[in-house]
């Protein structure tokens, strides 16, 4: 059975990334499959779903793609979020050079999802608003998603 992608935005990395070194910096053992998946992730210009990555890679089974995404997220190379489409989306931490807590906190950003085409974009020019929380509340995750209509879909209507 041939796989076909229904939606994905791809780009070539602006600079050659040393994928092995990046995995080592995040305490992830570089295997051939992890390197192949990481190279595939680097080709996405926007947040992507597991299904989009699976279709893009073509030669790696779903469970391996899923387990690798979980590993990358646990080691803070990627983060995931719900964008309102019913699919979990993944993208690089924007400070993926380091895996420490300060870099993790600095990478928090807003996601904008188009309700027409389903495309999700990272908004890194605007900080996630600080919300006062009850005393003693420990934040584990911040998921800030704005839903609307992107400029491309707005022009078509």
N, C-alpha and C positions, 0 to 999 in steps of 0.2 A: 504494500500500500504506500503510495507516494504522499508525502506531507506537503501541504501548501499553506503559506502564511496568509492570514486574513488581514492583519494590520501590523506594521512595524516600521519604524524609522531607523535607518542605519546610517552610520557615518564612519569614516576611517579616523583612527586616533590622530590628533594633531601632531603628536610626537611619538617616537618609538618608546614604548613603555617596557621596562624590564619586568616582565610578569613574574618570573621566579623570585626576584628580589622583593617585589610587592607582596607576594605570598609569605615569604620569610618574615617581612616586617610585621605581618599580622599573625605570626606563629602558626601558619598553615603549611603543612608539608606539601611541596609542589609535586604533584603526580602528573602524568601525561594528560589524563582526563581533566583534571582541575585547570591545567594550563590552557587546554583547548576551550573549556567553558569560559575561563577568564578572558581569553582573546575574543570570544563571541560576545561577551558582555560589553567589552570595550568598543564594539562596533555599533552599539545602540546609542543614538543621540538623545533619547528621551527615556523616562522610566518604562519598563517592560514587564510583561507578565511571564510566569514560568512557561506557559504555553507558547508564547512568542519566541522565547529563547529556545525551547525544545524544537520548534519548527525551523528556526534559523540554523541550529546545529546539525540537524538532519541525521547524524550518525550515532547519537548518544540517546539511550533510553530515558524515559520520563523519570523513573525513580532515581537514577544517577544525577540527572539535572536537579531534581528536587533536593536530594541530600546535599549536593554541592552548594546550592543556594542557602540552605540552612547553615552549613558550615561557614560560608562566607559572611553570613549575617551574624552568627555567634561570635565571630572574630572581628566584627566591625569593619569589614571591607565593604559591605553593602548594607543598606537598610531597606526595610519594606514598609508598606503602608496600604491601607484600604482606600481606594479612590472613589468609592461610590458605585463602581461598575459591577461589583460582585467578585472582582478578581483582585488578588494581592499583586501589587506592583513593586518592582525592585529597582534600585539605582545605586550607583557608587555613593559612598559618603563623599561629600565634596572636599573633605580633608582626608582622603583615603591614604595619605602618605604615612599616617601614624594611627595606632589603634588605642591610644590612651583616652581617658575619660574627658579631658579638656578638648581634644579634637572631636570626640563624639558629640559633645554639647555644642561646639562651634558649628557643627555641620547641620544642625536642625534648620530646616527651611520649609517654606510653604510649597504646596503642590496645587496646580490649577488644572482642573479636568474639564474638557469640553463635553457637554451632555449630548451633542449632536454626533461628533465623529469618535468620541471616546479617548482622544489623545490626552495624555497627561504630561504636563511640563513642570520642571523644577523652577521655582522662583527664588533665586538666591540673592536678589538685590534688596529684598525686604526681610527684615528679621521677624522671627516668630514672636508675636506679642507676648509679653510677660503677663501671666494671669495669677492674681493672688489666690492662694489655696489655703485650706484650713491648716492650722498648726499641726505639725507632726505628719502631714501627708507627704509621702515620698513618691516623686515622679519616676515612673518607669519608662514611659513613652509619651511623646508628644506627636500627634498626628493632625496636622493642620491642612485641610483640603478645601479649596475654593472651587465651586462648580459653577459653570456658566457656558458661554458660547465663544469659541476661539475666533480670531479675526478672519481666518480662512472660511469657516462655516458662515460667519456673519455676512461676508461679501457675497456668498452664493445664494443667500435668501432674499 
